[in-house]
Amino acid sequence: MYEHERSLVQEYKSKPFVLMGVNTDAKSQLQDIIKDNNLTWNNWADGPPPDFGPIVSDLHVHAFPTMILIDAEGKVRDKSAKAGDLNHEIAVLVKEAEEDGAKNAINAK
């Protein structure tokens, strides 16, 4: 179930990329999910229904799973990414972040 996420973490491990899981199960269940599935990326417990936490509420998540792509400046770039488009969209955002980082490094000199 988490193979695609694992491959993304591995592929972008030295790049400006973060995978963040947001879970709406109880915290004790999330701990079991992380352990049982060997999740190596950060995961956030955002509260079970009906009292969802700020991530689910503020980003108006209505279905699970929902993929939300956030760029290096914190702007939501896509909230409807499908698995087929996801790899391409991540590659675009990573390239943008690397280019911005290179520009900032040159300007800092």
FIKOLZA-1660 file (N, C-alpha, C; in steps of 0.1 Angstrom, whole numbers, plus 5000, padded with zeros to 4 digits):
% residues 109
   i   px   py   pz ch aa at
   1 5008 4988 5000  A  M  N
   1 5000 5000 5000  A  M CA
   1 5009 5013 5000  A  M  C
   2 5020 5012 5006  A  Y  N
   2 5029 5024 5007  A  Y CA
   2 5041 5024 4998  A  Y  C
   3 5041 5015 4988  A  E  N
   3 5053 5014 4980  A  E CA
   3 5056 5026 4972  A  E  C
   4 5045 5033 4966  A  H  N
   4 5048 5045 4959  A  H CA
   4 5054 5056 4967  A  H  C
   5 5049 5057 4979  A  E  N
   5 5054 5067 4988  A  E CA
   5 5069 5064 4992  A  E  C
   6 5072 5051 4994  A  R  N
   6 5086 5048 4997  A  R CA
   6 5095 5051 4985  A  R  C
   7 5090 5048 4973  A  S  N
   7 5098 5051 4962  A  S CA
   7 5101 5066 4960  A  S  C
   8 5091 5074 4963  A  L  N
   8 5093 5089 4963  A  L CA
   8 5103 5094 4973  A  L  C
   9 5102 5089 4985  A  V  N
   9 5111 5092 4996  A  V CA
   9 5126 5089 4992  A  V  C
  10 5127 5077 4986  A  Q  N
  10 5140 5072 4981  A  Q CA
  10 5145 5081 4970  A  Q  C
  11 5137 5083 4960  A  E  N
  11 5141 5090 4948  A  E CA
  11 5145 5105 4951  A  E  C
  12 5138 5111 4960  A  Y  N
  12 5141 5125 4963  A  Y CA
  12 5148 5128 4976  A  Y  C
  13 5155 5118 4981  A  K  N
  13 5161 5119 4995  A  K CA
  13 5171 5130 4996  A  K  C
  14 5178 5134 4985  A  S  N
  14 5188 5145 4986  A  S CA
  14 5183 5157 4979  A  S  C
  15 5170 5158 4977  A  K  N
  15 5164 5169 4970  A  K CA
  15 5155 5177 4979  A  K  C
  16 5151 5189 4975  A  P  N
  16 5141 5197 4983  A  P CA
  16 5127 5192 4982  A  P  C
  17 5125 5181 4990  A  F  N
  17 5112 5174 4989  A  F CA
  17 5109 5168 5003  A  F  C
  18 5097 5169 5007  A  V  N
  18 5092 5164 5019  A  V CA
  18 5079 5156 5017  A  V  C
  19 5078 5144 5022  A  L  N
  19 5065 5137 5021  A  L CA
  19 5060 5137 5035  A  L  C
  20 5047 5142 5037  A  M  N
  20 5041 5143 5050  A  M CA
  20 5028 5136 5050  A  M  C
  21 5026 5126 5058  A  G  N
  21 5014 5119 5059  A  G CA
  21 5005 5126 5069  A  G  C
  22 4992 5127 5066  A  V  N
  22 4983 5133 5076  A  V CA
  22 4972 5122 5078  A  V  C
  23 4971 5118 5091  A  N  N
  23 4962 5107 5094  A  N CA
  23 4951 5112 5103  A  N  C
  24 4939 5106 5102  A  T  N
  24 4928 5110 5110  A  T CA
  24 4923 5099 5119  A  T  C
  25 4932 5088 5121  A  D  N
  25 4929 5078 5131  A  D CA
  25 4933 5083 5144  A  D  C
  26 4930 5076 5155  A  A  N
  26 4935 5080 5168  A  A CA
  26 4950 5079 5168  A  A  C
  27 4957 5087 5177  A  K  N
  27 4972 5087 5177  A  K CA
  27 4977 5073 5180  A  K  C
  28 4971 5065 5188  A  S  N
  28 4976 5052 5191  A  S CA
  28 4975 5043 5178  A  S  C
  29 4965 5045 5170  A  Q  N
  29 4964 5037 5158  A  Q CA
  29 4974 5042 5148  A  Q  C
  30 4977 5055 5147  A  L  N
  30 4987 5060 5138  A  L CA
  30 5001 5054 5142  A  L  C
  31 5004 5053 5155  A  Q  N
  31 5017 5047 5159  A  Q CA
  31 5018 5033 5154  A  Q  C
  32 5007 5025 5155  A  D  N
  32 5007 5012 5150  A  D CA
  32 5009 5011 5135  A  D  C
  33 5002 5020 5128  A  I  N
  33 5003 5021 5113  A  I CA
  33 5017 5024 5109  A  I  C
  34 5024 5033 5116  A  I  N
  34 5038 5037 5112  A  I CA
  34 5047 5025 5115  A  I  C
  35 5045 5019 5126  A  K  N
  35 5054 5007 5130  A  K CA
  35 5051 4995 5120  A  K  C
  36 5038 4991 5119  A  D  N
  36 5035 4979 5111  A  D CA
  36 5038 4981 5096  A  D  C
  37 5038 4993 5091  A  N  N
  37 5041 4995 5077  A  N CA
  37 5054 5001 5074  A  N  C
  38 5062 5002 5085  A  N  N
  38 5076 5008 5083  A  N CA
  38 5076 5021 5075  A  N  C
  39 5068 5030 5080  A  L  N
  39 5067 5043 5073  A  L CA
  39 5079 5052 5078  A  L  C
  40 5087 5056 5068  A  T  N
  40 5099 5063 5071  A  T CA
  40 5098 5078 5070  A  T  C
  41 5086 5083 5067  A  W  N
  41 5084 5098 5065  A  W CA
  41 5076 5103 5077  A  W  C
  42 5076 5116 5078  A  N  N
  42 5068 5122 5089  A  N CA
  42 5053 5120 5087  A  N  C
  43 5046 5118 5098  A  N  N
  43 5032 5116 5098  A  N CA
  43 5026 5124 5109  A  N  C
  44 5014 5130 5106  A  W  N
  44 5008 5139 5116  A  W CA
  44 4994 5134 5119  A  W  C
  45 4991 5133 5132  A  A  N
  45 4978 5129 5136  A  A CA
  45 4969 5142 5137  A  A  C
  46 4960 5142 5128  A  D  N
  46 4951 5155 5127  A  D CA
  46 4938 5153 5133  A  D  C
  47 4936 5143 5141  A  G  N
  47 4923 5142 5148  A  G CA
  47 4913 5134 5141  A  G  C
  48 4906 5125 5148  A  P  N
  48 4896 5117 5142  A  P CA
  48 4883 5125 5140  A  P  C
  49 4875 5120 5131  A  P  N
  49 4862 5126 5128  A  P CA
  49 4853 5126 5141  A  P  C
  50 4844 5135 5143  A  P  N
  50 4841 5146 5134  A  P CA
  50 4850 5159 5137  A  P  C
  51 4859 5158 5146  A  D  N
  51 4867 5169 5151  A  D CA
  51 4880 5169 5144  A  D  C
  52 4881 5170 5131  A  F  N
  52 4893 5170 5124  A  F CA
  52 4902 5182 5128  A  F  C
  53 4915 5180 5127  A  G  N
  53 4924 5191 5131  A  G CA
  53 4926 5201 5120  A  G  C
  54 4936 5210 5122  A  P  N
  54 4937 5221 5113  A  P CA
  54 4941 5218 5098  A  P  C
  55 4949 5207 5096  A  I  N
  55 4953 5204 5082  A  I CA
  55 4940 5200 5074  A  I  C
  56 4933 5190 5079  A  V  N
  56 4921 5186 5072  A  V CA
  56 4911 5197 5071  A  V  C
  57 4909 5204 5081  A  S  N
  57 4899 5215 5081  A  S CA
  57 4903 5226 5072  A  S  C
  58 4915 5232 5074  A  D  N
  58 4919 5243 5066  A  D CA
  58 4921 5240 5051  A  D  C
  59 4925 5228 5048  A  L  N
  59 4927 5225 5034  A  L CA
  59 4914 5218 5028  A  L  C
  60 4903 5218 5036  A  H  N
  60 4890 5213 5031  A  H CA
  60 4891 5199 5025  A  H  C
  61 4897 5190 5032  A  V  N
  61 4898 5176 5027  A  V CA
  61 4885 5170 5030  A  V  C
  62 4879 5164 5020  A  H  N
  62 4866 5157 5021  A  H CA
  62 4867 5142 5018  A  H  C
  63 4878 5137 5013  A  A  N
  63 4879 5123 5009  A  A CA
  63 4893 5118 5012  A  A  C
  64 4894 5106 5015  A  F  N
  64 4907 5100 5018  A  F CA
  64 4910 5088 5009  A  F  C
  65 4922 5087 5004  A  P  N
  65 4933 5096 5005  A  P CA
  65 4931 5108 4996  A  P  C
  66 4937 5120 5000  A  T  N
  66 4938 5132 4992  A  T CA
  66 4952 5135 4991  A  T  C
  67 4957 5138 4979  A  M  N
  67 4970 5142 4976  A  M CA
  67 4970 5157 4975  A  M  C
  68 4979 5164 4983  A  I  N
  68 4980 5178 4982  A  I CA
  68 4994 5182 4980  A  I  C
  69 4997 5189 4969  A  L  N
  69 5011 5193 4966  A  L CA
  69 5013 5207 4970  A  L  C
  70 5023 5209 4978  A  I  N
  70 5026 5222 4984  A  I CA
  70 5040 5226 4979  A  I  C
  71 5042 5238 4973  A  D  N
  71 5055 5241 4968  A  D CA
  71 5064 5246 4979  A  D  C
  72 5076 5249 4976  A  A  N
  72 5087 5253 4985  A  A CA
  72 5083 5266 4993  A  A  C
  73 5074 5274 4987  A  E  N
  73 5070 5286 4994  A  E CA
  73 5057 5284 5003  A  E  C
  74 5052 5272 5003  A  G  N
  74 5041 5269 5012  A  G CA
  74 5027 5271 5005  A  G  C
  75 5027 5273 4992  A  K  N
  75 5015 5275 4984  A  K CA
  75 5009 5261 4980  A  K  C
  76 4996 5259 4981  A  V  N
  76 4990 5247 4976  A  V CA
  76 4990 5248 4961  A  V  C
  77 4996 5239 4954  A  R  N
  77 4997 5239 4940  A  R CA
  77 4987 5230 4933  A  R  C
  78 4984 5219 4940  A  D  N
  78 4974 5210 4934  A  D CA
  78 4968 5202 4946  A  D  C
  79 4955 5201 4945  A  K  N
  79 4948 5193 4956  A  K CA
  79 4941 5181 4950  A  K  C
  80 4942 5179 4937  A  S  N
  80 4935 5168 4930  A  S CA
  80 4944 5159 4923  A  S  C
  81 4957 5159 4926  A  A  N
  81 4967 5151 4919  A  A CA
  81 4963 5136 4919  A  A  C
  82 4963 5130 4907  A  K  N
  82 4961 5116 4906  A  K CA
  82 4974 5109 4906  A  K  C
  83 4974 5097 4909  A  A  N
  83 4987 5089 4910  A  A CA
  83 4995 5091 4897  A  A  C
  84 4989 5090 4885  A  G  N
  84 4996 5091 4873  A  G CA
  84 5003 5104 4871  A  G  C
  85 4997 5115 4875  A  D  N
  85 5002 5129 4874  A  D CA
  85 5012 5132 4885  A  D  C
  86 5011 5125 4896  A  L  N
  86 5018 5129 4908  A  L CA
  86 5033 5130 4906  A  L  C
  87 5039 5119 4900  A  N  N
  87 5053 5119 4898  A  N CA
  87 5058 5131 4890  A  N  C
  88 5051 5134 4879  A  H  N
  88 5054 5145 4870  A  H CA
  88 5053 5159 4878  A  H  C
  89 5043 5160 4885  A  E  N
  89 5041 5173 4893  A  E CA
  89 5051 5175 4904  A  E  C
  90 5055 5164 4910  A  I  N
  90 5065 5164 4921  A  I CA
  90 5078 5168 4914  A  I  C
  91 5082 5162 4903  A  A  N
  91 5094 5165 4896  A  A CA
  91 5095 5180 4892  A  A  C
  92 5084 5186 4888  A  V  N
  92 5083 5200 4884  A  V CA
  92 5086 5209 4896  A  V  C
  93 5079 5206 4907  A  L  N
  93 5081 5214 4920  A  L CA
  93 5095 5212 4925  A  L  C
  94 5101 5201 4925  A  V  N
  94 5114 5199 4929  A  V CA
  94 5124 5207 4921  A  V  C
  95 5122 5206 4908  A  K  N
  95 5131 5214 4899  A  K CA
  95 5130 5229 4902  A  K  C
  96 5117 5234 4903  A  E  N
  96 5115 5248 4907  A  E CA
  96 5123 5252 4920  A  E  C
  97 5122 5243 4930  A  A  N
  97 5128 5246 4943  A  A CA
  97 5143 5246 4941  A  A  C
  98 5148 5237 4933  A  E  N
  98 5163 5236 4931  A  E CA
  98 5168 5249 4924  A  E  C
  99 5160 5253 4914  A  E  N
  99 5164 5265 4906  A  E CA
  99 5163 5277 4915  A  E  C
 100 5153 5278 4923  A  D  N
 100 5152 5290 4933  A  D CA
 100 5163 5289 4943  A  D  C
 101 5167 5278 4948  A  G  N
 101 5178 5276 4957  A  G CA
 101 5191 5281 4951  A  G  C
 102 5193 5277 4938  A  A  N
 102 5205 5281 4931  A  A CA
 102 5206 5296 4929  A  A  C
 103 5194 5302 4925  A  K  N
 103 5194 5316 4924  A  K CA
 103 5197 5323 4937  A  K  C
 104 5191 5318 4948  A  N  N
 104 5193 5325 4961  A  N CA
 104 5208 5323 4965  A  N  C
 105 5214 5312 4962  A  A  N
 105 5228 5310 4965  A  A CA
 105 5237 5320 4958  A  A  C
 106 5234 5322 4945  A  I  N
 106 5242 5332 4937  A  I CA
 106 5240 5346 4942  A  I  C
 107 5227 5349 4945  A  N  N
 107 5224 5363 4950  A  N CA
 107 5230 5366 4963  A  N  C
 108 5233 5355 4971  A  A  N
 108 5239 5357 4985  A  A CA
 108 5253 5360 4984  A  A  C
 109 5260 5358 4973  A  K  N
 109 5274 5360 4972  A  K CA
 109 5278 5374 4971  A  K  C
% end
